[in-house]
């Protein structure tokens, strides 16, 4: 008779195999021009707390090259049930603008990010194809690939993956902030470790709104990665701010890592139990989020409520 732990592993393995198999459904074809209307790349001038912005259509982004400064370009992609003006999105953008260390560009897909999840997911795949083509146009017209850095939250993490899947050049880094849980929609195209040279993933709501699968080259688990995160409740009204608390914590942690570089230190470890017992063999320490080192493996770190 199978123990509950072994049964869980069999179920988990089934879904992981199913998710990997479904990667064959990735489609880089461009949607019709009407679909792209209202989807923009938004440049943030990062001049103050309410930074001025300039919008560039996703299909004709070349004008963005005229305003970019000679430094790295961070493209941020928000997730399901969010829009550009959400407080969680603005928290991230203000943090990225802090110190004016990078160019900051938002992929604004607000027109398609709300509604039934399965509809948003299929729309997100089309957004991913558009975004990949948009980055291709920017590179073709002079953007240095080595300066591209993509950060995606939830469903936005999977959108980011399309840039790597649908182009011949290699993106240096993608950060997935609690990538959306594939179990909500199995036959889809998801972020995977080959979409960029280095992919770091922060887990805060595994098995809830966030994925439990390995999608990066470095996986970071806040307080073990499972809900509830400190200060959050385990359950709430579905899709409510209370219910999203642990999921959105990944964004909050990244934002804080930008403003306070020494706040969070992760340790490479084989398991969360070993981390809690201070029995990590390697003892490799690294920052998280904005300050993460280019490392591989599984890392654990602790936080309080934010």
Secondary structure, 3 states (H helix, E strand, C coil): CCCHHHHHHHHHHHHHHHHHHHHHHCCCCCCCHHHHCCCEEEEECCCCCCCCEEEEECCCCHHHHHCCCCCCEEEEECCCCCCCCCHHHHHHHHHHHHHHCCEEEEEECHHHCCCCHHHHHHHHHHHHHHHHHHHHHHHHCCCCHHHEEEEEECHHHHHHHHHHHCCCCCCCEEEEECCECHHHCCCCCCCCHHHCCEEEEEECCECCCECCCCCCCEEEEECCCCCCCCCCCCCCCCCCCCCCHHHHHHHHHHHHHHHCCCCCEEEECCCHHHHHCCCCCCCCEEECHHHECCCCEEEEECCCCC
